[in-house]
């Protein structure tokens, strides 16, 4: 059974690119607002470094976790 959607029902590659770009810009704006807030919280980082004996490949891994502080309730 074939779906009833036609080619005109699907977004164009340019529409998808613009949508992804706009979502990323909105995310960065919200992130900037949150980081500049007095309740921004802290960033916790971890690192690891290892290598393999067989291929002599080396790896370095770093992660960062943002721990957001909740705003105090206004009661």
Predicted model as a PDB file, atoms N, CA, C, CB and O in Angstrom, pLDDT in the B-factor column:
MODEL        1                                                                  
ATOM      1  N   UNK A   1       0.847  -1.175   0.000  1.00 53.00           N  
ATOM      2  CA  UNK A   1       0.000   0.000   0.000  1.00 53.00           C  
ATOM      3  C   UNK A   1       0.895   1.242   0.000  1.00 53.00           C  
ATOM      4  CB  UNK A   1      -0.965  -0.004   1.226  1.00 53.00           C  
ATOM      5  O   UNK A   1       1.814   1.346   0.813  1.00 53.00           O  
ATOM      6  N   UNK A   2       0.635   2.157  -0.886  1.00 63.00           N  
ATOM      7  CA  UNK A   2       1.426   3.386  -1.000  1.00 63.00           C  
ATOM      8  C   UNK A   2       0.751   4.499  -0.203  1.00 63.00           C  
ATOM      9  CB  UNK A   2       1.596   3.806  -2.492  1.00 63.00           C  
ATOM     10  O   UNK A   2      -0.476   4.592  -0.173  1.00 63.00           O  
ATOM     11  N   UNK A   3       1.560   5.343   0.441  1.00 73.00           N  
ATOM     12  CA  UNK A   3       0.961   6.468   1.165  1.00 73.00           C  
ATOM     13  C   UNK A   3       0.341   7.467   0.184  1.00 73.00           C  
ATOM     14  CB  UNK A   3       2.020   7.170   2.049  1.00 73.00           C  
ATOM     15  O   UNK A   3       0.730   7.534  -0.982  1.00 73.00           O  
ATOM     16  N   UNK A   4      -0.604   8.220   0.665  1.00 79.00           N  
ATOM     17  CA  UNK A   4      -1.294   9.180  -0.196  1.00 79.00           C  
ATOM     18  C   UNK A   4      -0.562  10.517  -0.289  1.00 79.00           C  
ATOM     19  CB  UNK A   4      -2.701   9.406   0.311  1.00 79.00           C  
ATOM     20  O   UNK A   4      -1.023  11.408  -1.003  1.00 79.00           O  
ATOM     21  N   UNK A   5       0.546  10.684   0.398  1.00 75.00           N  
ATOM     22  CA  UNK A   5       1.305  11.936   0.349  1.00 75.00           C  
ATOM     23  C   UNK A   5       1.937  12.091  -1.029  1.00 75.00           C  
ATOM     24  CB  UNK A   5       2.395  11.972   1.458  1.00 75.00           C  
ATOM     25  O   UNK A   5       2.406  11.126  -1.632  1.00 75.00           O  
ATOM     26  N   UNK A   6       1.937  13.313  -1.503  1.00 78.00           N  
ATOM     27  CA  UNK A   6       2.588  13.614  -2.773  1.00 78.00           C  
ATOM     28  C   UNK A   6       3.864  14.399  -2.500  1.00 78.00           C  
ATOM     29  CB  UNK A   6       1.640  14.408  -3.716  1.00 78.00           C  
ATOM     30  O   UNK A   6       4.139  14.800  -1.369  1.00 78.00           O  
ATOM     31  N   UNK A   7       4.627  14.607  -3.553  1.00 76.00           N  
ATOM     32  CA  UNK A   7       5.885  15.333  -3.410  1.00 76.00           C  
ATOM     33  C   UNK A   7       5.654  16.750  -2.874  1.00 76.00           C  
ATOM     34  CB  UNK A   7       6.617  15.392  -4.755  1.00 76.00           C  
ATOM     35  O   UNK A   7       6.485  17.276  -2.134  1.00 76.00           O  
ATOM     36  N   UNK A   8       4.547  17.357  -3.239  1.00 80.00           N  
ATOM     37  CA  UNK A   8       4.256  18.718  -2.773  1.00 80.00           C  
ATOM     38  C   UNK A   8       3.886  18.756  -1.291  1.00 80.00           C  
ATOM     39  CB  UNK A   8       3.125  19.320  -3.597  1.00 80.00           C  
ATOM     40  O   UNK A   8       3.913  19.825  -0.681  1.00 80.00           O  
ATOM     41  N   UNK A   9       3.540  17.607  -0.701  1.00 81.00           N  
ATOM     42  CA  UNK A   9       3.224  17.550   0.734  1.00 81.00           C  
ATOM     43  C   UNK A   9       4.476  17.549   1.603  1.00 81.00           C  
ATOM     44  CB  UNK A   9       2.395  16.311   1.037  1.00 81.00           C  
ATOM     45  O   UNK A   9       4.397  17.817   2.802  1.00 81.00           O  
ATOM     46  N   UNK A  10       5.617  17.254   1.018  1.00 85.00           N  
ATOM     47  CA  UNK A  10       6.856  17.148   1.769  1.00 85.00           C  
ATOM     48  C   UNK A  10       7.609  18.481   1.757  1.00 85.00           C  
ATOM     49  CB  UNK A  10       7.734  16.030   1.193  1.00 85.00           C  
ATOM     50  O   UNK A  10       7.578  19.193   0.753  1.00 85.00           O  
ATOM     51  N   UNK A  11       8.288  18.830   2.861  1.00 89.00           N  
ATOM     52  CA  UNK A  11       9.063  20.075   2.867  1.00 89.00           C  
ATOM     53  C   UNK A  11      10.288  19.942   1.968  1.00 89.00           C  
ATOM     54  CB  UNK A  11       9.492  20.444   4.306  1.00 89.00           C  
ATOM     55  O   UNK A  11      10.840  18.855   1.795  1.00 89.00           O  
ATOM     56  N   UNK A  12      10.692  21.055   1.412  1.00 91.00           N  
ATOM     57  CA  UNK A  12      11.871  21.048   0.544  1.00 91.00           C  
ATOM     58  C   UNK A  12      13.136  20.981   1.404  1.00 91.00           C  
ATOM     59  CB  UNK A  12      11.895  22.310  -0.374  1.00 91.00           C  
ATOM     60  O   UNK A  12      13.080  21.296   2.593  1.00 91.00           O  
ATOM     61  N   UNK A  13      14.264  20.581   0.836  1.00 92.00           N  
ATOM     62  CA  UNK A  13      15.521  20.577   1.596  1.00 92.00           C  
ATOM     63  C   UNK A  13      15.850  21.964   2.162  1.00 92.00           C  
ATOM     64  CB  UNK A  13      16.674  20.095   0.705  1.00 92.00           C  
ATOM     65  O   UNK A  13      16.386  22.069   3.265  1.00 92.00           O  
ATOM     66  N   UNK A  14      15.531  23.024   1.415  1.00 94.00           N  
ATOM     67  CA  UNK A  14      15.799  24.381   1.916  1.00 94.00           C  
ATOM     68  C   UNK A  14      14.908  24.694   3.125  1.00 94.00           C  
ATOM     69  CB  UNK A  14      15.568  25.431   0.793  1.00 94.00           C  
ATOM     70  O   UNK A  14      15.375  25.304   4.087  1.00 94.00           O  
ATOM     71  N   UNK A  15      13.635  24.285   3.090  1.00 94.00           N  
ATOM     72  CA  UNK A  15      12.741  24.509   4.229  1.00 94.00           C  
ATOM     73  C   UNK A  15      13.246  23.772   5.467  1.00 94.00           C  
ATOM     74  CB  UNK A  15      11.310  24.054   3.890  1.00 94.00           C  
ATOM     75  O   UNK A  15      13.191  24.304   6.576  1.00 94.00           O  
ATOM     76  N   UNK A  16      13.735  22.557   5.279  1.00 95.00           N  
ATOM     77  CA  UNK A  16      14.273  21.782   6.396  1.00 95.00           C  
ATOM     78  C   UNK A  16      15.522  22.460   6.959  1.00 95.00           C  
ATOM     79  CB  UNK A  16      14.598  20.339   5.949  1.00 95.00           C  
ATOM     80  O   UNK A  16      15.685  22.558   8.176  1.00 95.00           O  
ATOM     81  N   UNK A  17      16.404  22.927   6.068  1.00 96.00           N  
ATOM     82  CA  UNK A  17      17.622  23.608   6.506  1.00 96.00           C  
ATOM     83  C   UNK A  17      17.283  24.863   7.297  1.00 96.00           C  
ATOM     84  CB  UNK A  17      18.504  23.964   5.301  1.00 96.00           C  
ATOM     85  O   UNK A  17      17.879  25.111   8.345  1.00 96.00           O  
ATOM     86  N   UNK A  18      16.343  25.649   6.814  1.00 96.00           N  
ATOM     87  CA  UNK A  18      15.948  26.882   7.504  1.00 96.00           C  
ATOM     88  C   UNK A  18      15.322  26.558   8.854  1.00 96.00           C  
ATOM     89  CB  UNK A  18      14.962  27.699   6.641  1.00 96.00           C  
ATOM     90  O   UNK A  18      15.590  27.242   9.842  1.00 96.00           O  
ATOM     91  N   UNK A  19      14.496  25.530   8.904  1.00 96.00           N  
ATOM     92  CA  UNK A  19      13.860  25.137  10.167  1.00 96.00           C  
ATOM     93  C   UNK A  19      14.894  24.696  11.198  1.00 96.00           C  
ATOM     94  CB  UNK A  19      12.850  24.009   9.927  1.00 96.00           C  
ATOM     95  O   UNK A  19      14.800  25.079  12.364  1.00 96.00           O  
ATOM     96  N   UNK A  20      15.867  23.905  10.792  1.00 97.00           N  
ATOM     97  CA  UNK A  20      16.925  23.460  11.705  1.00 97.00           C  
ATOM     98  C   UNK A  20      17.753  24.648  12.171  1.00 97.00           C  
ATOM     99  CB  UNK A  20      17.831  22.411  11.024  1.00 97.00           C  
ATOM    100  O   UNK A  20      18.079  24.754  13.353  1.00 97.00           O  
ATOM    101  N   UNK A  21      18.095  25.541  11.248  1.00 97.00           N  
ATOM    102  CA  UNK A  21      18.874  26.724  11.607  1.00 97.00           C  
ATOM    103  C   UNK A  21      18.115  27.589  12.616  1.00 97.00           C  
ATOM    104  CB  UNK A  21      19.213  27.545  10.349  1.00 97.00           C  
ATOM    105  O   UNK A  21      18.693  28.026  13.611  1.00 97.00           O  
ATOM    106  N   UNK A  22      16.829  27.837  12.368  1.00 97.00           N  
ATOM    107  CA  UNK A  22      16.030  28.658  13.272  1.00 97.00           C  
ATOM    108  C   UNK A  22      15.895  28.012  14.653  1.00 97.00           C  
ATOM    109  CB  UNK A  22      14.648  28.900  12.674  1.00 97.00           C  
ATOM    110  O   UNK A  22      15.945  28.707  15.668  1.00 97.00           O  
ATOM    111  N   UNK A  23      15.727  26.696  14.696  1.00 97.00           N  
ATOM    112  CA  UNK A  23      15.647  25.998  15.982  1.00 97.00           C  
ATOM    113  C   UNK A  23      16.957  26.134  16.750  1.00 97.00           C  
ATOM    114  CB  UNK A  23      15.308  24.512  15.772  1.00 97.00           C  
ATOM    115  O   UNK A  23      16.945  26.312  17.968  1.00 97.00           O  
ATOM    116  N   UNK A  24      18.088  26.051  16.048  1.00 97.00           N  
ATOM    117  CA  UNK A  24      19.393  26.186  16.697  1.00 97.00           C  
ATOM    118  C   UNK A  24      19.591  27.601  17.226  1.00 97.00           C  
ATOM    119  CB  UNK A  24      20.520  25.824  15.718  1.00 97.00           C  
ATOM    120  O   UNK A  24      20.080  27.779  18.342  1.00 97.00           O  
ATOM    121  N   UNK A  25      19.219  28.608  16.443  1.00 97.00           N  
ATOM    122  CA  UNK A  25      19.342  30.000  16.883  1.00 97.00           C  
ATOM    123  C   UNK A  25      18.470  30.242  18.113  1.00 97.00           C  
ATOM    124  CB  UNK A  25      18.948  30.973  15.742  1.00 97.00           C  
ATOM    125  O   UNK A  25      18.909  30.892  19.061  1.00 97.00           O  
ATOM    126  N   UNK A  26      17.243  29.727  18.109  1.00 97.00           N  
ATOM    127  CA  UNK A  26      16.365  29.872  19.275  1.00 97.00           C  
ATOM    128  C   UNK A  26      16.955  29.183  20.499  1.00 97.00           C  
ATOM    129  CB  UNK A  26      14.977  29.299  18.973  1.00 97.00           C  
ATOM    130  O   UNK A  26      16.875  29.711  21.609  1.00 97.00           O  
ATOM    131  N   UNK A  27      17.548  28.007  20.303  1.00 94.00           N  
ATOM    132  CA  UNK A  27      18.184  27.289  21.408  1.00 94.00           C  
ATOM    133  C   UNK A  27      19.330  28.111  21.993  1.00 94.00           C  
ATOM    134  CB  UNK A  27      18.700  25.917  20.936  1.00 94.00           C  
ATOM    135  O   UNK A  27      19.449  28.223  23.214  1.00 94.00           O  
ATOM    136  N   UNK A  28      20.178  28.687  21.133  1.00 94.00           N  
ATOM    137  CA  UNK A  28      21.300  29.491  21.615  1.00 94.00           C  
ATOM    138  C   UNK A  28      20.825  30.730  22.367  1.00 94.00           C  
ATOM    139  CB  UNK A  28      22.190  29.904  20.449  1.00 94.00           C  
ATOM    140  O   UNK A  28      21.426  31.107  23.373  1.00 94.00           O  
ATOM    141  N   UNK A  29      19.762  31.364  21.897  1.00 95.00           N  
ATOM    142  CA  UNK A  29      19.220  32.529  22.599  1.00 95.00           C  
ATOM    143  C   UNK A  29      18.717  32.141  23.979  1.00 95.00           C  
ATOM    144  CB  UNK A  29      18.088  33.169  21.788  1.00 95.00           C  
ATOM    145  O   UNK A  29      18.970  32.853  24.951  1.00 95.00           O  
ATOM    146  N   UNK A  30      18.007  31.019  24.080  1.00 91.00           N  
ATOM    147  CA  UNK A  30      17.502  30.560  25.378  1.00 91.00           C  
ATOM    148  C   UNK A  30      18.653  30.163  26.298  1.00 91.00           C  
ATOM    149  CB  UNK A  30      16.539  29.372  25.194  1.00 91.00           C  
ATOM    150  O   UNK A  30      18.619  30.453  27.494  1.00 91.00           O  
ATOM    151  N   UNK A  31      19.665  29.506  25.750  1.00 84.00           N  
ATOM    152  CA  UNK A  31      20.833  29.111  26.536  1.00 84.00           C  
ATOM    153  C   UNK A  31      21.559  30.337  27.071  1.00 84.00           C  
ATOM    154  CB  UNK A  31      21.788  28.256  25.691  1.00 84.00           C  
ATOM    155  O   UNK A  31      21.963  30.360  28.234  1.00 84.00           O  
ATOM    156  N   UNK A  32      21.729  31.356  26.233  1.00 88.00           N  
ATOM    157  CA  UNK A  32      22.386  32.591  26.664  1.00 88.00           C  
ATOM    158  C   UNK A  32      21.608  33.251  27.790  1.00 88.00           C  
ATOM    159  CB  UNK A  32      22.535  33.562  25.487  1.00 88.00           C  
ATOM    160  O   UNK A  32      22.201  33.713  28.765  1.00 88.00           O  
ATOM    161  N   UNK A  33      20.297  33.301  27.668  1.00 87.00           N  
ATOM    162  CA  UNK A  33      19.446  33.873  28.716  1.00 87.00           C  
ATOM    163  C   UNK A  33      19.610  33.091  30.020  1.00 87.00           C  
ATOM    164  CB  UNK A  33      17.962  33.874  28.272  1.00 87.00           C  
ATOM    165  O   UNK A  33      19.747  33.684  31.090  1.00 87.00           O  
ATOM    166  N   UNK A  34      19.596  31.764  29.929  1.00 81.00           N  
ATOM    167  CA  UNK A  34      19.721  30.934  31.133  1.00 81.00           C  
ATOM    168  C   UNK A  34      21.087  31.083  31.791  1.00 81.00           C  
ATOM    169  CB  UNK A  34      19.478  29.471  30.790  1.00 81.00           C  
ATOM    170  O   UNK A  34      21.179  31.129  33.018  1.00 81.00           O  
ATOM    171  N   UNK A  35      22.139  31.159  30.996  1.00 80.00           N  
ATOM    172  CA  UNK A  35      23.490  31.275  31.560  1.00 80.00           C  
ATOM    173  C   UNK A  35      23.690  32.620  32.243  1.00 80.00           C  
ATOM    174  CB  UNK A  35      24.546  31.084  30.465  1.00 80.00           C  
ATOM    175  O   UNK A  35      24.402  32.709  33.243  1.00 80.00           O  
ATOM    176  N   UNK A  36      23.070  33.664  31.713  1.00 84.00           N  
ATOM    177  CA  UNK A  36      23.229  34.999  32.284  1.00 84.00           C  
ATOM    178  C   UNK A  36      22.301  35.245  33.465  1.00 84.00           C  
ATOM    179  CB  UNK A  36      22.985  36.042  31.226  1.00 84.00           C  
ATOM    180  O   UNK A  36      22.383  36.296  34.100  1.00 84.00           O  
ATOM    181  N   UNK A  37      21.437  34.314  33.765  1.00 81.00           N  
ATOM    182  CA  UNK A  37      20.508  34.439  34.885  1.00 81.00           C  
ATOM    183  C   UNK A  37      21.266  34.339  36.206  1.00 81.00           C  
ATOM    184  CB  UNK A  37      19.410  33.353  34.808  1.00 81.00           C  
ATOM    185  O   UNK A  37      22.293  33.663  36.274  1.00 81.00           O  
ATOM    186  N   UNK A  38      20.775  35.004  37.266  1.00 78.00           N  
ATOM    187  CA  UNK A  38      21.435  34.868  38.578  1.00 78.00           C  
ATOM    188  C   UNK A  38      21.338  33.449  39.139  1.00 78.00           C  
ATOM    189  CB  UNK A  38      20.822  35.849  39.574  1.00 78.00           C  
ATOM    190  O   UNK A  38      22.035  33.117  40.097  1.00 78.00           O  
ATOM    191  N   UNK A  39      20.486  32.615  38.555  1.00 77.00           N  
ATOM    192  CA  UNK A  39      20.325  31.237  39.012  1.00 77.00           C  
ATOM    193  C   UNK A  39      20.887  30.271  37.978  1.00 77.00           C  
ATOM    194  CB  UNK A  39      18.844  30.924  39.288  1.00 77.00           C  
ATOM    195  O   UNK A  39      20.331  29.194  37.766  1.00 77.00           O  
ATOM    196  N   UNK A  40      21.980  30.651  37.339  1.00 78.00           N  
ATOM    197  CA  UNK A  40      22.538  29.864  36.242  1.00 78.00           C  
ATOM    198  C   UNK A  40      23.030  28.493  36.686  1.00 78.00           C  
ATOM    199  CB  UNK A  40      23.668  30.617  35.599  1.00 78.00           C  
ATOM    200  O   UNK A  40      22.956  27.542  35.909  1.00 78.00           O  
ATOM    201  N   UNK A  41      23.522  28.366  37.897  1.00 81.00           N  
ATOM    202  CA  UNK A  41      24.006  27.077  38.356  1.00 81.00           C  
ATOM    203  C   UNK A  41      25.492  26.894  38.093  1.00 81.00           C  
ATOM    204  CB  UNK A  41      23.232  25.972  37.694  1.00 81.00           C  
ATOM    205  O   UNK A  41      26.249  27.865  38.053  1.00 81.00           O  
ATOM    206  N   UNK A  42      25.898  25.663  37.917  1.00 84.00           N  
ATOM    207  CA  UNK A  42      27.313  25.316  37.745  1.00 84.00           C  
ATOM    208  C   UNK A  42      27.477  24.367  36.573  1.00 84.00           C  
ATOM    209  CB  UNK A  42      27.886  24.682  39.031  1.00 84.00           C  
ATOM    210  O   UNK A  42      26.514  23.762  36.101  1.00 84.00           O  
ATOM    211  N   UNK A  43      28.720  24.247  36.109  1.00 84.00           N  
ATOM    212  CA  UNK A  43      29.064  23.281  35.077  1.00 84.00           C  
ATOM    213  C   UNK A  43      30.035  22.276  35.683  1.00 84.00           C  
ATOM    214  CB  UNK A  43      29.679  23.981  33.816  1.00 84.00           C  
ATOM    215  O   UNK A  43      31.058  22.654  36.253  1.00 84.00           O  
ATOM    216  N   UNK A  44      29.710  21.007  35.556  1.00 90.00           N  
ATOM    217  CA  UNK A  44      30.561  19.936  36.043  1.00 90.00           C  
ATOM    218  C   UNK A  44      31.217  19.260  34.836  1.00 90.00           C  
ATOM    219  CB  UNK A  44      29.745  18.909  36.899  1.00 90.00           C  
ATOM    220  O   UNK A  44      30.530  18.905  33.878  1.00 90.00           O  
ATOM    221  N   UNK A  45      32.536  19.080  34.876  1.00 93.00           N  
ATOM    222  CA  UNK A  45      33.238  18.460  33.750  1.00 93.00           C  
ATOM    223  C   UNK A  45      33.924  17.172  34.182  1.00 93.00           C  
ATOM    224  CB  UNK A  45      34.268  19.433  33.155  1.00 93.00           C  
ATOM    225  O   UNK A  45      34.338  17.021  35.332  1.00 93.00           O  
ATOM    226  N   UNK A  46      34.033  16.254  33.240  1.00 95.00           N  
ATOM    227  CA  UNK A  46      34.795  15.018  33.447  1.00 95.00           C  
ATOM    228  C   UNK A  46      35.644  14.785  32.209  1.00 95.00           C  
ATOM    229  CB  UNK A  46      33.848  13.789  33.725  1.00 95.00           C  
ATOM    230  O   UNK A  46      35.276  15.189  31.106  1.00 95.00           O  
ATOM    231  N   UNK A  47      36.783  14.131  32.399  1.00 96.00           N  
ATOM    232  CA  UNK A  47      37.686  13.842  31.285  1.00 96.00           C  
ATOM    233  C   UNK A  47      38.225  12.429  31.415  1.00 96.00           C  
ATOM    234  CB  UNK A  47      38.846  14.861  31.235  1.00 96.00           C  
ATOM    235  O   UNK A  47      38.314  11.881  32.514  1.00 96.00           O  
ATOM    236  N   UNK A  48      38.580  11.853  30.289  1.00 96.00           N  
ATOM    237  CA  UNK A  48      39.204  10.535  30.280  1.00 96.00           C  
ATOM    238  C   UNK A  48      40.152  10.466  29.087  1.00 96.00           C  
ATOM    239  CB  UNK A  48      38.129   9.393  30.217  1.00 96.00           C  
ATOM    240  O   UNK A  48      39.893  11.064  28.042  1.00 96.00           O  
ATOM    241  N   UNK A  49      41.239   9.740  29.250  1.00 94.00           N  
ATOM    242  CA  UNK A  49      42.234   9.570  28.199  1.00 94.00           C  
ATOM    243  C   UNK A  49      42.634   8.102  28.207  1.00 94.00           C  
ATOM    244  CB  UNK A  49      43.483  10.517  28.410  1.00 94.00           C  
ATOM    245  O   UNK A  49      42.962   7.553  29.259  1.00 94.00           O  
ATOM    246  N   UNK A  50      42.607   7.463  27.038  1.00 93.00           N  
ATOM    247  CA  UNK A  50      43.005   6.070  26.968  1.00 93.00           C  
ATOM    248  C   UNK A  50      43.557   5.754  25.587  1.00 93.00           C  
ATOM    249  CB  UNK A  50      41.825   5.151  27.300  1.00 93.00           C  
ATOM    250  O   UNK A  50      43.404   6.541  24.653  1.00 93.00           O  
ATOM    251  N   UNK A  51      44.196   4.605  25.465  1.00 93.00           N  
ATOM    252  CA  UNK A  51      44.736   4.164  24.177  1.00 93.00           C  
ATOM    253  C   UNK A  51      44.538   2.663  24.054  1.00 93.00           C  
ATOM    254  CB  UNK A  51      46.246   4.537  24.034  1.00 93.00           C  
ATOM    255  O   UNK A  51      44.263   1.975  25.037  1.00 93.00           O  
ATOM    256  N   UNK A  52      44.681   2.166  22.827  1.00 90.00           N  
ATOM    257  CA  UNK A  52      44.566   0.734  22.586  1.00 90.00           C  
ATOM    258  C   UNK A  52      45.931   0.166  22.251  1.00 90.00           C  
ATOM    259  CB  UNK A  52      43.563   0.440  21.453  1.00 90.00           C  
ATOM    260  O   UNK A  52      46.737   0.824  21.593  1.00 90.00           O  
ATOM    261  N   UNK A  53      46.194  -1.047  22.699  1.00 86.00           N  
ATOM    262  CA  UNK A  53      47.471  -1.697  22.417  1.00 86.00           C  
ATOM    263  C   UNK A  53      47.557  -2.176  20.969  1.00 86.00           C  
ATOM    264  CB  UNK A  53      47.681  -2.870  23.363  1.00 86.00           C  
ATOM    265  O   UNK A  53      48.631  -2.156  20.368  1.00 86.00           O  
ATOM    266  N   UNK A  54      46.436  -2.600  20.416  1.00 86.00           N  
ATOM    267  CA  UNK A  54      46.451  -3.201  19.078  1.00 86.00           C  
ATOM    268  C   UNK A  54      46.679  -2.180  17.972  1.00 86.00           C  
ATOM    269  CB  UNK A  54      45.153  -3.925  18.827  1.00 86.00           C  
ATOM    270  O   UNK A  54      47.474  -2.423  17.063  1.00 86.00           O  
ATOM    271  N   UNK A  55      46.003  -1.059  18.034  1.00 88.00           N  
ATOM    272  CA  UNK A  55      46.096  -0.079  16.945  1.00 88.00           C  
ATOM    273  C   UNK A  55      46.929   1.142  17.316  1.00 88.00           C  
ATOM    274  CB  UNK A  55      44.711   0.367  16.536  1.00 88.00           C  
ATOM    275  O   UNK A  55      47.205   1.984  16.462  1.00 88.00           O  
ATOM    276  N   UNK A  56      47.326   1.244  18.559  1.00 87.00           N  
ATOM    277  CA  UNK A  56      48.088   2.396  19.065  1.00 87.00           C  
ATOM    278  C   UNK A  56      47.304   3.702  18.920  1.00 87.00           C  
ATOM    279  CB  UNK A  56      49.427   2.510  18.326  1.00 87.00           C  
ATOM    280  O   UNK A  56      47.893   4.782  18.869  1.00 87.00           O  
ATOM    281  N   UNK A  57      45.985   3.599  18.853  1.00 93.00           N  
ATOM    282  CA  UNK A  57      45.141   4.792  18.754  1.00 93.00           C  
ATOM    283  C   UNK A  57      44.935   5.369  20.147  1.00 93.00           C  
ATOM    284  CB  UNK A  57      43.773   4.461  18.086  1.00 93.00           C  
ATOM    285  O   UNK A  57      44.771   4.628  21.116  1.00 93.00           O  
ATOM    286  N   UNK A  58      44.942   6.679  20.242  1.00 94.00           N  
ATOM    287  CA  UNK A  58      44.713   7.365  21.511  1.00 94.00           C  
ATOM    288  C   UNK A  58      43.377   8.096  21.451  1.00 94.00           C  
ATOM    289  CB  UNK A  58      45.871   8.357  21.827  1.00 94.00           C  
ATOM    290  O   UNK A  58      42.982   8.604  20.401  1.00 94.00           O  
ATOM    291  N   UNK A  59      42.699   8.143  22.567  1.00 94.00           N  
ATOM    292  CA  UNK A  59      41.394   8.775  22.643  1.00 94.00           C  
ATOM    293  C   UNK A  59      41.361   9.732  23.830  1.00 94.00           C  
ATOM    294  CB  UNK A  59      40.276   7.716  22.760  1.00 94.00           C  
ATOM    295  O   UNK A  59      41.945   9.463  24.880  1.00 94.00           O  
ATOM    296  N   UNK A  60      40.676  10.838  23.645  1.00 95.00           N  
ATOM    297  CA  UNK A  60      40.473  11.815  24.712  1.00 95.00           C  
ATOM    298  C   UNK A  60      38.990  12.148  24.732  1.00 95.00           C  
ATOM    299  CB  UNK A  60      41.355  13.109  24.502  1.00 95.00           C  
ATOM    300  O   UNK A  60      38.412  12.472  23.695  1.00 95.00           O  
ATOM    301  N   UNK A  61      38.381  12.074  25.882  1.00 95.00           N  
ATOM    302  CA  UNK A  61      36.954  12.305  26.017  1.00 95.00           C  
ATOM    303  C   UNK A  61      36.717  13.343  27.089  1.00 95.00           C  
ATOM    304  CB  UNK A  61      36.208  11.003  26.345  1.00 95.00           C  
ATOM    305  O   UNK A  61      37.287  13.265  28.177  1.00 95.00           O  
ATOM    306  N   UNK A  62      35.878  14.314  26.784  1.00 95.00           N  
ATOM    307  CA  UNK A  62      35.504  15.314  27.782  1.00 95.00           C  
ATOM    308  C   UNK A  62      33.997  15.514  27.713  1.00 95.00           C  
ATOM    309  CB  UNK A  62      36.264  16.666  27.552  1.00 95.00           C  
ATOM    310  O   UNK A  62      33.417  15.581  26.629  1.00 95.00           O  
ATOM    311  N   UNK A  63      33.377  15.607  28.869  1.00 95.00           N  
ATOM    312  CA  UNK A  63      31.947  15.880  28.927  1.00 95.00           C  
ATOM    313  C   UNK A  63      31.719  17.035  29.889  1.00 95.00           C  
ATOM    314  CB  UNK A  63      31.145  14.617  29.368  1.00 95.00           C  
ATOM    315  O   UNK A  63      32.493  17.257  30.820  1.00 95.00           O  
ATOM    316  N   UNK A  64      30.654  17.754  29.645  1.00 90.00           N  
ATOM    317  CA  UNK A  64      30.262  18.850  30.533  1.00 90.00           C  
ATOM    318  C   UNK A  64      28.776  18.710  30.816  1.00 90.00           C  
ATOM    319  CB  UNK A  64      30.589  20.252  29.905  1.00 90.00           C  
ATOM    320  O   UNK A  64      27.978  18.472  29.910  1.00 90.00           O  
ATOM    321  N   UNK A  65      28.419  18.859  32.077  1.00 88.00           N  
ATOM    322  CA  UNK A  65      27.025  18.779  32.496  1.00 88.00           C  
ATOM    323  C   UNK A  65      26.672  20.080  33.188  1.00 88.00           C  
ATOM    324  CB  UNK A  65      26.773  17.553  33.433  1.00 88.00           C  
ATOM    325  O   UNK A  65      27.351  20.505  34.124  1.00 88.00           O  
ATOM    326  N   UNK A  66      25.612  20.705  32.723  1.00 82.00           N  
ATOM    327  CA  UNK A  66      25.149  21.941  33.320  1.00 82.00           C  
ATOM    328  C   UNK A  66      24.147  21.591  34.407  1.00 82.00           C  
ATOM    329  CB  UNK A  66      24.523  22.887  32.255  1.00 82.00           C  
ATOM    330  O   UNK A  66      23.132  20.945  34.145  1.00 82.00           O  
ATOM    331  N   UNK A  67      24.435  22.018  35.620  1.00 83.00           N  
ATOM    332  CA  UNK A  67      23.570  21.766  36.763  1.00 83.00           C  
ATOM    333  C   UNK A  67      22.859  23.076  37.071  1.00 83.00           C  
ATOM    334  CB  UNK A  67      24.382  21.234  38.011  1.00 83.00           C  
ATOM    335  O   UNK A  67      23.458  24.009  37.606  1.00 83.00           O  
ATOM    336  N   UNK A  68      21.578  23.138  36.729  1.00 78.00           N  
ATOM    337  CA  UNK A  68      20.820  24.367  36.884  1.00 78.00           C  
ATOM    338  C   UNK A  68      20.232  24.462  38.287  1.00 78.00           C  
ATOM    339  CB  UNK A  68      19.711  24.448  35.833  1.00 78.00           C  
ATOM    340  O   UNK A  68      19.690  23.494  38.820  1.00 78.00           O  
ATOM    341  N   UNK A  69      20.351  25.645  38.867  1.00 77.00           N  
ATOM    342  CA  UNK A  69      19.787  25.905  40.188  1.00 77.00           C  
ATOM    343  C   UNK A  69      18.359  26.409  39.991  1.00 77.00           C  
ATOM    344  CB  UNK A  69      20.655  26.945  40.994  1.00 77.00           C  
ATOM    345  O   UNK A  69      18.111  27.261  39.138  1.00 77.00           O  
ATOM    346  N   UNK A  70      17.424  25.884  40.777  1.00 75.00           N  
ATOM    347  CA  UNK A  70      16.042  26.342  40.667  1.00 75.00           C  
ATOM    348  C   UNK A  70      15.901  27.716  41.321  1.00 75.00           C  
ATOM    349  CB  UNK A  70      15.072  25.324  41.320  1.00 75.00           C  
ATOM    350  O   UNK A  70      16.519  28.006  42.346  1.00 75.00           O  
ATOM    351  N   UNK A  71      15.078  28.544  40.704  1.00 71.00           N  
ATOM    352  CA  UNK A  71      14.792  29.855  41.289  1.00 71.00           C  
ATOM    353  C   UNK A  71      14.001  29.644  42.575  1.00 71.00           C  
ATOM    354  CB  UNK A  71      14.002  30.769  40.286  1.00 71.00           C  
ATOM    355  O   UNK A  71      13.174  28.736  42.659  1.00 71.00           O  
ATOM    356  N   UNK A  72      14.258  30.488  43.582  1.00 68.00           N  
ATOM    357  CA  UNK A  72      13.479  30.338  44.811  1.00 68.00           C  
ATOM    358  C   UNK A  72      12.003  30.638  44.557  1.00 68.00           C  
ATOM    359  CB  UNK A  72      14.026  31.262  45.913  1.00 68.00           C  
ATOM    360  O   UNK A  72      11.662  31.517  43.765  1.00 68.00           O  
ATOM    361  N   UNK A  73      11.138  29.895  45.241  1.00 72.00           N  
ATOM    362  CA  UNK A  73       9.697  30.116  45.051  1.00 72.00           C  
ATOM    363  C   UNK A  73       9.305  31.446  45.678  1.00 72.00           C  
ATOM    364  CB  UNK A  73       8.863  28.953  45.671  1.00 72.00           C  
ATOM    365  O   UNK A  73       9.840  31.863  46.706  1.00 72.00           O  
ATOM    366  N   UNK A  74       8.360  32.088  45.025  1.00 72.00           N  
ATOM    367  CA  UNK A  74       7.882  33.399  45.505  1.00 72.00           C  
ATOM    368  C   UNK A  74       6.617  33.169  46.298  1.00 72.00           C  
ATOM    369  CB  UNK A  74       7.624  34.402  44.318  1.00 72.00           C  
ATOM    370  O   UNK A  74       5.517  33.193  45.745  1.00 72.00           O  
ATOM    371  N   UNK A  75       6.770  32.942  47.622  1.00 63.00           N  
ATOM    372  CA  UNK A  75       5.582  32.709  48.443  1.00 63.00           C  
ATOM    373  C   UNK A  75       5.384  33.770  49.463  1.00 63.00           C  
ATOM    374  CB  UNK A  75       5.660  31.393  49.119  1.00 63.00           C  
ATOM    375  O   UNK A  75       4.424  33.715  50.232  1.00 63.00           O  
TER     376      UNK A  75                                                      
ENDMDL                                                                          
END                                                                             
